[in-house]
Amino acid sequence: MRAAAVFALSAGVIAPAVVHAPAAHADATALSGKTLDDGRYRVTLPANALWIKVSVLASTAPGAAVLASTEALTTDNTNWDTDAPFALPQGTAFADYPVRVEYRLPGGTTTKATGATYSYRPHVGVTDLSWNRRSTSYDQRQAVLSGRTTSWDPATGARTTAPGGTKVAITLNALDGTSRVVNATATTLADGTFSVTMTPGGWVSGTATVVTAGTVNDPDDAAHLPSLGVEKLLYRISADVNKYRVLAGTDVRVSGHVERYTPTGWKPFPGAPVVATGTQPYGSTTTTTLGSATSSATGTFSFNARAQYSTDFVYTALRYSPYFDDSRPYAKSDIVVPQQFSYSGHTITLDEYGELTATGGFGSAYCRNGQPVQLQVSFDAGSTWRVMRSGMTDSGCSYRFTTQGYESALYRIYHPETNELVAKGSTSLKRGRTPTRFSAFTISPTRPTVNGKMTVSGTVQRKVGGIWKPLAGTKLTLLFKPRNESTWYWVTKSVTTDSSGRFNYRATAYGDGSWAMYLNSTGTYFYSDTKAIYIDAR
């Protein structure tokens, strides 16, 4: 689609307005415009504009002279471009001149737009770009970029060779999943040509543009570099580790061999950058490196890899390079790294009857069902341990042991090393009670009368350092079981021993039956009781 006719202006002469242009104008609006490399001008206006006039002014002052104008524009439905460059009066200085655009849309008034400029300057650009090779490779990574610079003179409309010494800025953007940028600057020869040796580092896209800082020149739009391919190197690798299970923070030895494919077949790959990772390598994806080395002249390698987290495999491959195949061939070795864990809810108790109970669980995301666990005891302050009971954790990684304990010992829970968890013992807990016994227990008379009185007496002792000594001030419970019954009834719970561990209590003979006593539990003594004495009351 085209707007109306062209009005060329000579020096000091202003062409008359087109007859169909409206006399009234709306308020001026901001203008979006651009000087093209060939001197034409581009404005952004709706494609249905009925009339457009673009004018280049001598200055921004009110009433400034119009140096040139045109109404001949063509649209691509997005922008409007003038059909030809502006021809400013002869002798006009190279500079940026204000632009005024007048236009009318269907059903609207004429609108003025200002704020943009027309670049009346020599336009210098880059052309005829080429590489000296079709691709780079692992062995040949450099390539030479050549090109030519030209200059367009707005006064004559001619495009000629740019002056020697013109600077050209070149930017390469890597196409390998990274943000790598390679920059270079070239200087033209007298004939306007230039060449520069670059190391792209793989697939790249890029541009070249003339550096115009400090000059009156206006740079053309950046020229896009031609495609430069990458010749992929094929390799194969084999590797193994010297341990299957290794603790986090310790080393495993990775050894192997790497080869590359050549026109004469597979050959050792010297100087290859070998890495070990805990996850499968692919493309340029960054993974945590466990260890690395450079292959020898014969393609062999051996290095330490240190795993810090749980993993099922060690992947050995070559470090990412755009020159290697994206699938990144690798060797996979089985390995497990047992993880640290903590004991939770760890308790060990020893009751008055000598029963030892240990309960708790493992606090770890790596805990699996059926972890081995042991209840251990030490009689030498933890220097040596022996296993009392062994078992496995349940579905919640919890454990429970019940067994007969000792008078005094150190106890702990121990987890032997597995593929999931390290070997680890719980906090050691000392548990113990003092043994007690009734060294004497008598009832007199042996045949009391029914509801008559009788004396219950005896002695209670405690074991200290292997010697039985009187247990003073402890409470005892007296029990009675009537004949032909199976239930024991307590008579009193407050019989107290004296300083010699003796006790005496006047009891009522309720009838025929059995009598016995036991030591009330205090938390520090083992339970003890007497043998039953049968009394035949008269």
ChimeraX attribute file (.defattr): number of C-alpha atoms within 10 A of each C-alpha:
attribute: neighborCount
match mode: 1-to-1
recipient: residues
	/A:1	11
	/A:2	19
	/A:3	18
	/A:4	16
	/A:5	12
	/A:6	15
	/A:7	18
	/A:8	16
	/A:9	18
	/A:10	14
	/A:11	13
	/A:12	9
	/A:13	13
	/A:14	15
	/A:15	12
	/A:16	7
	/A:17	11
	/A:18	13
	/A:19	7
	/A:20	8
	/A:21	16
	/A:22	14
	/A:23	9
	/A:24	8
	/A:25	14
	/A:26	13
	/A:27	8
	/A:28	15
	/A:29	12
	/A:30	12
	/A:31	18
	/A:32	16
	/A:33	23
	/A:34	17
	/A:35	21
	/A:36	17
	/A:37	19
	/A:38	17
	/A:39	23
	/A:40	18
	/A:41	23
	/A:42	21
	/A:43	21
	/A:44	15
	/A:45	18
	/A:46	15
	/A:47	16
	/A:48	12
	/A:49	17
	/A:50	17
	/A:51	21
	/A:52	24
	/A:53	24
	/A:54	23
	/A:55	22
	/A:56	24
	/A:57	22
	/A:58	18
	/A:59	15
	/A:60	14
	/A:61	9
	/A:62	6
	/A:63	9
	/A:64	12
	/A:65	16
	/A:66	21
	/A:67	23
	/A:68	23
	/A:69	24
	/A:70	23
	/A:71	23
	/A:72	20
	/A:73	25
	/A:74	17
	/A:75	21
	/A:76	10
	/A:77	12
	/A:78	11
	/A:79	16
	/A:80	24
	/A:81	22
	/A:82	24
	/A:83	17
	/A:84	14
	/A:85	18
	/A:86	24
	/A:87	20
	/A:88	22
	/A:89	15
	/A:90	10
	/A:91	8
	/A:92	13
	/A:93	12
	/A:94	15
	/A:95	15
	/A:96	19
	/A:97	19
	/A:98	20
	/A:99	25
	/A:100	24
	/A:101	25
	/A:102	19
	/A:103	22
	/A:104	21
	/A:105	16
	/A:106	9
	/A:107	7
	/A:108	12
	/A:109	15
	/A:110	20
	/A:111	18
	/A:112	20
	/A:113	19
	/A:114	18
	/A:115	15
	/A:116	19
	/A:117	20
	/A:118	23
	/A:119	23
	/A:120	25
	/A:121	21
	/A:122	27
	/A:123	26
	/A:124	26
	/A:125	25
	/A:126	25
	/A:127	17
	/A:128	12
	/A:129	19
	/A:130	17
	/A:131	18
	/A:132	13
	/A:133	12
	/A:134	13
	/A:135	18
	/A:136	21
	/A:137	17
	/A:138	16
	/A:139	9
	/A:140	10
	/A:141	16
	/A:142	18
	/A:143	18
	/A:144	13
	/A:145	19
	/A:146	17
	/A:147	20
	/A:148	20
	/A:149	26
	/A:150	22
	/A:151	23
	/A:152	23
	/A:153	19
	/A:154	21
	/A:155	18
	/A:156	9
	/A:157	14
	/A:158	11
	/A:159	15
	/A:160	13
	/A:161	16
	/A:162	24
	/A:163	17
	/A:164	15
	/A:165	15
	/A:166	20
	/A:167	18
	/A:168	22
	/A:169	15
	/A:170	23
	/A:171	19
	/A:172	22
	/A:173	19
	/A:174	19
	/A:175	15
	/A:176	18
	/A:177	10
	/A:178	10
	/A:179	8
	/A:180	13
	/A:181	15
	/A:182	15
	/A:183	13
	/A:184	13
	/A:185	15
	/A:186	22
	/A:187	18
	/A:188	19
	/A:189	16
	/A:190	13
	/A:191	14
	/A:192	20
	/A:193	24
	/A:194	22
	/A:195	20
	/A:196	15
	/A:197	14
	/A:198	16
	/A:199	14
	/A:200	22
	/A:201	23
	/A:202	25
	/A:203	19
	/A:204	21
	/A:205	17
	/A:206	18
	/A:207	17
	/A:208	23
	/A:209	22
	/A:210	27
	/A:211	20
	/A:212	16
	/A:213	10
	/A:214	6
	/A:215	9
	/A:216	14
	/A:217	22
	/A:218	23
	/A:219	19
	/A:220	21
	/A:221	16
	/A:222	16
	/A:223	17
	/A:224	17
	/A:225	21
	/A:226	16
	/A:227	14
	/A:228	19
	/A:229	14
	/A:230	20
	/A:231	20
	/A:232	17
	/A:233	16
	/A:234	15
	/A:235	22
	/A:236	19
	/A:237	21
	/A:238	17
	/A:239	21
	/A:240	20
	/A:241	20
	/A:242	13
	/A:243	14
	/A:244	15
	/A:245	17
	/A:246	20
	/A:247	22
	/A:248	17
	/A:249	12
	/A:250	12
	/A:251	18
	/A:252	23
	/A:253	14
	/A:254	24
	/A:255	16
	/A:256	18
	/A:257	20
	/A:258	27
	/A:259	21
	/A:260	17
	/A:261	14
	/A:262	12
	/A:263	6
	/A:264	6
	/A:265	8
	/A:266	14
	/A:267	16
	/A:268	20
	/A:269	22
	/A:270	18
	/A:271	16
	/A:272	22
	/A:273	17
	/A:274	23
	/A:275	24
	/A:276	31
	/A:277	24
	/A:278	23
	/A:279	17
	/A:280	18
	/A:281	24
	/A:282	16
	/A:283	15
	/A:284	16
	/A:285	11
	/A:286	12
	/A:287	13
	/A:288	12
	/A:289	17
	/A:290	19
	/A:291	19
	/A:292	21
	/A:293	19
	/A:294	18
	/A:295	22
	/A:296	16
	/A:297	12
	/A:298	14
	/A:299	19
	/A:300	22
	/A:301	22
	/A:302	19
	/A:303	19
	/A:304	17
	/A:305	23
	/A:306	20
	/A:307	25
	/A:308	17
	/A:309	15
	/A:310	18
	/A:311	16
	/A:312	17
	/A:313	19
	/A:314	27
	/A:315	24
	/A:316	32
	/A:317	27
	/A:318	24
	/A:319	19
	/A:320	20
	/A:321	18
	/A:322	21
	/A:323	19
	/A:324	21
	/A:325	16
	/A:326	15
	/A:327	10
	/A:328	21
	/A:329	20
	/A:330	22
	/A:331	17
	/A:332	22
	/A:333	18
	/A:334	14
	/A:335	21
	/A:336	22
	/A:337	24
	/A:338	22
	/A:339	22
	/A:340	18
	/A:341	17
	/A:342	13
	/A:343	17
	/A:344	14
	/A:345	12
	/A:346	18
	/A:347	17
	/A:348	21
	/A:349	17
	/A:350	24
	/A:351	19
	/A:352	19
	/A:353	14
	/A:354	19
	/A:355	13
	/A:356	19
	/A:357	17
	/A:358	18
	/A:359	17
	/A:360	19
	/A:361	21
	/A:362	22
	/A:363	16
	/A:364	16
	/A:365	10
	/A:366	14
	/A:367	19
	/A:368	15
	/A:369	12
	/A:370	15
	/A:371	22
	/A:372	17
	/A:373	24
	/A:374	20
	/A:375	27
	/A:376	19
	/A:377	24
	/A:378	18
	/A:379	14
	/A:380	10
	/A:381	13
	/A:382	13
	/A:383	7
	/A:384	10
	/A:385	17
	/A:386	12
	/A:387	14
	/A:388	15
	/A:389	14
	/A:390	14
	/A:391	14
	/A:392	16
	/A:393	19
	/A:394	15
	/A:395	12
	/A:396	13
	/A:397	18
	/A:398	21
	/A:399	23
	/A:400	17
	/A:401	18
	/A:402	16
	/A:403	14
	/A:404	12
	/A:405	21
	/A:406	16
	/A:407	13
	/A:408	14
	/A:409	17
	/A:410	18
	/A:411	28
	/A:412	22
	/A:413	28
	/A:414	20
	/A:415	19
	/A:416	13
	/A:417	17
	/A:418	15
	/A:419	18
	/A:420	21
	/A:421	23
	/A:422	18
	/A:423	16
	/A:424	16
	/A:425	17
	/A:426	17
	/A:427	13
	/A:428	17
	/A:429	15
	/A:430	16
	/A:431	17
	/A:432	21
	/A:433	21
	/A:434	16
	/A:435	19
	/A:436	21
	/A:437	21
	/A:438	21
	/A:439	15
	/A:440	13
	/A:441	20
	/A:442	16
	/A:443	21
	/A:444	13
	/A:445	13
	/A:446	14
	/A:447	16
	/A:448	21
	/A:449	17
	/A:450	14
	/A:451	13
	/A:452	15
	/A:453	16
	/A:454	18
	/A:455	17
	/A:456	21
	/A:457	17
	/A:458	19
	/A:459	20
	/A:460	28
	/A:461	22
	/A:462	21
	/A:463	16
	/A:464	12
	/A:465	8
	/A:466	8
	/A:467	8
	/A:468	15
	/A:469	16
	/A:470	21
	/A:471	20
	/A:472	18
	/A:473	15
	/A:474	18
	/A:475	16
	/A:476	20
	/A:477	17
	/A:478	21
	/A:479	18
	/A:480	23
	/A:481	20
	/A:482	17
	/A:483	14
	/A:484	8
	/A:485	9
	/A:486	8
	/A:487	11
	/A:488	14
	/A:489	12
	/A:490	14
	/A:491	14
	/A:492	14
	/A:493	15
	/A:494	13
	/A:495	20
	/A:496	18
	/A:497	22
	/A:498	16
	/A:499	12
	/A:500	14
	/A:501	20
	/A:502	21
	/A:503	22
	/A:504	17
	/A:505	17
	/A:506	13
	/A:507	16
	/A:508	16
	/A:509	22
	/A:510	17
	/A:511	19
	/A:512	20
	/A:513	18
	/A:514	18
	/A:515	24
	/A:516	21
	/A:517	25
	/A:518	19
	/A:519	23
	/A:520	19
	/A:521	16
	/A:522	11
	/A:523	13
	/A:524	13
	/A:525	21
	/A:526	22
	/A:527	20
	/A:528	18
	/A:529	18
	/A:530	18
	/A:531	12
	/A:532	15
	/A:533	16
	/A:534	18
	/A:535	21
	/A:536	16
	/A:537	17
	/A:538	12
